[in-house]
């Protein structure tokens, strides 16, 4: 695996995940206003962290989609997938990747995460998570993110096809 391979896959993951974030904002604005032409997205929802977007969509959708339980379940499922990908995505996008000299046939690359985590056993802050990542794992992450994006688009279209209360 080369630096070019890593950068290409990380770029794809970043692009799709950024697009997921924008679609979450669009879907929440639609659930709130029942309109796609609203200033809510750019002026109110634009800066929410993705974890809050997911929580708010689920809360509002529970009220708006109560007559459509199958659609609500589909939405909850895709939100759960996105939330599950979020931490790994953060490590992949914000991690320190290029700390070692890679050769074309390298099987793994090390990614460092400097975000401090409290070790509950010792009571001390742990300042670095070290993870070995293979090319296959990056490809799988990309496939999962792309799949979540496609599911979110499908659910968003279905939401716009039903009559919201």
C-alpha positions in Angstrom: 0.0 0.0 0.0 1.4 3.4 -1.0 0.8 6.9 0.2 -1.2 7.4 -3.0 -3.4 4.5 -2.2 -4.1 5.8 1.3 -4.8 9.3 0.2 -7.1 8.2 -2.6 -9.2 6.0 -0.3 -9.2 8.6 2.5 -10.3 11.2 0.0 -13.2 9.0 -1.1 -14.2 8.3 2.5 -14.0 12.1 3.3 -16.1 13.1 0.3 -18.9 10.6 0.9 -19.0 11.3 4.6 -19.1 15.1 4.0 -22.0 14.5 1.6 -23.7 12.3 4.2 -23.5 15.2 6.7 -25.1 17.6 4.1 -27.9 15.2 3.4 -28.5 14.8 7.1 -28.9 18.5 7.4 -31.2 18.6 4.4 -33.3 15.8 5.8 -33.6 17.4 9.2 -34.6 20.8 7.6 -37.2 19.0 5.5 -38.6 17.2 8.6 -38.8 20.5 10.5 -40.3 22.6 7.7 -41.8 20.1 5.2 -40.0 22.1 2.5 -36.8 21.8 0.5 -36.6 25.6 0.1 -35.7 26.8 3.5 -33.1 28.9 5.2 -33.1 26.6 8.2 -30.2 24.5 6.7 -27.6 27.2 6.2 -28.5 29.4 9.1 -29.6 27.0 11.9 -28.4 23.5 11.2 -25.1 24.0 9.4 -22.8 23.8 12.4 -24.3 20.9 14.4 -21.9 18.0 15.0 -23.1 14.8 13.2 -23.9 13.1 16.5 -26.4 15.9 17.3 -27.8 15.8 13.7 -28.5 12.1 14.1 -30.2 12.6 17.5 -32.3 15.5 16.3 -33.4 13.7 13.0 -34.5 10.7 15.0 -36.4 12.8 17.5 -38.2 14.9 14.8 -38.8 11.9 12.6 -40.5 10.1 15.4 -43.1 12.8 15.4 -43.3 13.4 11.7 -43.2 9.8 10.5 -45.5 8.2 13.2 -47.9 7.2 10.5 -45.1 5.5 8.5 -43.4 3.1 11.0 -41.6 1.1 8.2 -40.1 4.3 6.8 -39.2 5.5 10.4 -37.5 2.1 11.0 -35.5 2.5 7.7 -34.4 5.9 8.8 -33.4 4.7 12.2 -31.4 1.9 10.6 -29.4 4.1 8.3 -28.8 6.6 11.2 -27.5 3.8 13.3 -25.1 2.8 10.5 -23.8 6.3 10.1 -23.4 6.8 13.8 -21.4 3.5 13.9 -19.1 4.7 11.2 -18.6 8.1 12.7 -15.7 7.3 15.2 -13.8 5.2 12.7 -14.3 8.0 10.1 -12.9 10.6 12.6 -9.8 8.5 13.1 -9.3 7.9 9.4 -9.9 11.5 8.4 -8.2 13.3 11.4 -5.5 10.7 12.2 -1.8 11.0 11.6 -1.1 8.7 8.7 2.2 9.5 7.1 4.5 8.8 9.9 6.3 5.9 8.3 8.0 5.3 4.9 5.7 3.0 3.0 6.6 0.7 0.1 4.2 -0.4 -2.6 3.9 -3.9 -1.0 3.3 -2.7 2.5 0.3 -4.6 4.0 -0.5 -2.2 6.8 -0.1 1.4 7.7 -0.1 2.9 11.2 -2.6 5.7 12.0 -2.1 7.7 15.2 -5.0 9.4 17.0 -3.9 12.1 19.5 -7.3 12.7 21.0 -7.0 12.1 24.7 -9.1 9.3 26.2 -9.5 8.7 30.0 -8.4 5.2 30.9 -11.0 4.3 33.5 -8.8 1.5 34.9 -5.8 3.6 35.7 -7.5 7.0 35.9 -4.9 8.5 33.6 -5.4 10.2 30.3 -4.2 8.2 27.3 -3.1 10.6 24.6 -2.5 8.3 21.6 -4.4 5.5 20.0 -2.3 3.5 17.6 -4.1 1.4 15.0 -2.7 -0.7 12.1 -4.9 -0.4 9.0 -4.8 -2.5 5.9 -5.7 -1.5 2.4 -8.6 -3.9 2.6 -9.9 -2.2 5.8 -9.8 1.2 4.1 -11.7 -0.2 1.0 -14.3 -1.8 3.4 -14.7 1.5 5.2 -15.2 3.3 1.9 -17.8 0.6 0.8 -19.7 1.0 4.1 -19.7 4.8 3.9 -20.8 4.7 0.2 -23.6 2.2 1.1 -24.8 4.4 4.0 -24.9 7.4 1.7 -27.0 5.5 -0.9 -29.4 4.3 1.9 -29.7 7.8 3.2 -30.6 9.1 -0.3 -33.2 6.4 -0.7 -34.8 7.1 2.7 -34.7 10.9 2.0 -36.6 10.4 -1.3 -39.2 8.2 0.5 -39.7 10.9 3.2 -40.4 13.4 0.5 -42.9 11.1 -1.2 -45.2 10.7 1.9 -47.5 13.3 3.4 -45.9 14.6 6.6 -48.1 15.9 9.4 
